[in-house]
């Protein structure tokens, strides 16, 4: 029963003691993962970027720093009202300036137009999506032709140490069908090294 509560808080934190614990966990353990995803996206100053499942907003903060051109725009989507409020506070100045817009909602219904985003990234969240295929199709819908998606998660390797595993796909090649990340059509990246 306790494990179920923890899982629920990791997937959709609420303003509660367990939600606060989940937020603190994300803030202390996901910073490197979020910053790595942003770095691997190679965000350019004028890009339009979307983060799905932004949590407390650490990745959004890093991405916003890279969008220095007036045309640069950052969108964030999260299903948790608690994380939405936390990230809104963290990014208040960027939201007020219009550089950042946050949405409260589901990956199955992204409130953006077709072919509107240059880069999409998400960390440690796709396994919580109710329908992986529907979420992947929706991400593909908002991606511009030639857009790039970066998925990032921690995995166990080399003696059970945690290390980042980054999965990148280009042009939505393996997104439309909702194929899980561990497939041939995505390039696997560990740290800064790319493996075919």
N, C-alpha and C positions, 0 to 999 in steps of 0.2 A: 504494500500500500504506500509506504514512504517513497519507494523508488518511482512509483507512478506520479506522485506529487512533484518529485524532483524533475522528472522528464517533462511534465506539463509546464513547470516554471522555466526550463531551458528552452522549450519551444515557444512559449508565450508568457513571459514574465508578467506578473500582476503586482500591484502595489500592496505587498504583504511581506512578512518576514522572509519567506522562501524566495520571493521575487527580488528582494533586496540582496539576498545571498547570491542569487543568479547574476544580478547586475555587477556585484563586486567581483564575482568569478570572471565575468566577461571583461571587466576593466583590467584585471590583473593578468589574465591568461591569454586574451585575444589581441592585445595591442600589436605584438609582433606579426601575428597572422593577418590582421587588418592592414597594417602598414606594408607588408609584403605583397598583398593583393593589389593595393594601390600602385606600388612601385612596378609590379609586373604588367599592370594595365598600360603603362607608359602614357599616362594622361597628359595631353597637350593643353596649353593655356586656353584654347578656344573650344575644347571638346564639350559635348553634352554627355554627362555621365549619370548612370543609375546604380545605386547600391540597393540590393534586395536583402532584407533582414539586417538592418543597420545596428540593432541593439542600442547600446548607450552612445553611439555616434563616433567612436574612435576612428573608424575608416573614413567616415564623412569628413571629419576634421582634417585628416591627412589629404584627402582628395581636394577639398576646398582650397587648401594652400597652393595647389598646383594650377588652379583655374584663375589665372591672372588677367586674361583677356576679357573685355566687356561681354563678348559672346559666350564665354565659358559658363556652363550651367550645371548644377549638381542636383539630382533628384534622389530622394531616399524613400523606401517603402518598407514598412514594418507592420506586422499584425498586432503587436503588443502596444496598448495605449500607454502603459508605464514606460516602455522604451522610447516611444514617440515623444512623450513629455520630457524624459531625461535628455534625449538628443536635441530637442527643441531648445532647452535651456543651454546646453553646451554650445550650440551653433547660433545662438540668438542674433548676434551681429551679422552673420552671413545670411540668415533668413531675412532680416530687416533690409539688408542691401539688395535682396532679390537674387543673389548668387545661388542660394540653396532653397529648395522647396521640399518639404517632407510630406509624405502621405501616410495615413493610417489605413491599412487595407491588406488584401491578400495578393499573392503573386499570380493567382489565377485571373485577377482583374486589375491590371496596372493602368492607372488613370493618365496614360500618355498616348499620343497619336502613333499611328503606324510609322515605322522607319524614322524615328525621332532621336535615337540615342547612338552615340559613337562607341561607348564603352559601357559594359555591364560587369559588375562583380558582386560576389556574395561569398560569405565565409561561414562555415559550420551551420548551414541552415537548410539545405535542400532536402535532407533526410527527414525534416519535420513538415515538409509540404504535404498537404492532404492528397494531392494528385500531381505527381512528378511530371507526367506528360503534359497536363494542362498548364502547369507553371512554366515548363520549358517552351511550349508553344507560344505562350503569352510573352515571354522574354524575347523570343525570336521575332514576334510581331513588331515590337517596339525598336528592334535593332535596325540601324541603317544598313544598306548593302556594304559589305566590307567591315562591319562592326566587329568588335572583339569582346568575348566574355571570358572572365577569369573566375574559376571556382577554387576555393581554398579551404582546406580542412587539416586538422592534425591527424596524423596516423602513427601507429606504432611501427618502429623499425629499429634495426640494429640494437638488439638487446633490450627491447621494450622502451627505448627512449622515444619521447614525443618529438616529431619533426614535422615541418609543414609539407604538405603535398598540395601542389597547385596544378589544376587542370585547366588548360586553355583551349578554347575552340574559336575558330575564325569563320566569318561569314555565316554563322548559325549552322554550320555543317552537321553537327550532331544534336542540335537543339530541337529542331522541329518535331522529331519523333520522340523526344523525351528520353533518349538513350542515357542510361546512367553514365557518370563521369569517367568511369574506369574502362574506356573503350579505345579502340585504335584510332578513331577519327579525331581524338583530342590529343594534344601534346602534353606530356607530363613534365612538370618542372619541379625540381627539388632545389630550394634556395635560388641561386642565380643560374643554375645549370639546366639546360634543356635536354631532355632525352626523347628520342623519336618514339 
